[in-house]
Amino acid sequence: MSPSITSMSLLAVVIAAISIWWVNITLKEGRKAVEESKADLD
């Protein structure tokens, strides 16, 4: 593979990893908010 393809692949992997991490953080916050809103209703 040429160096440009290798660097583009590495960049894509890094972006994918950051995206997955961001989604996980967001989902955790969302679940916490849902739990708190349920607790407020009780």
CORZI-V712267 format. One record per backbone hydrogen bond with DSSP energy under -1.0 kcal/mol. CO is the residue of the C=O (numbers start at 1). NH is the residue of the N-H. If there is no record, write none. Layout:
co = (CO,CO)
nh = (NH,NH)
//
This chain:
co = (2,3,4,5,6,7,8,9,10,11,12,13,14,15,16,17,18,19,20,21,22,23,24,25,26,27,28,29,30,31,32,33,34,35,36,37,38)
nh = (6,7,8,9,10,11,12,13,14,15,16,17,18,19,20,21,22,23,24,25,26,27,28,29,30,31,32,33,34,35,36,37,38,39,40,41,42)
//
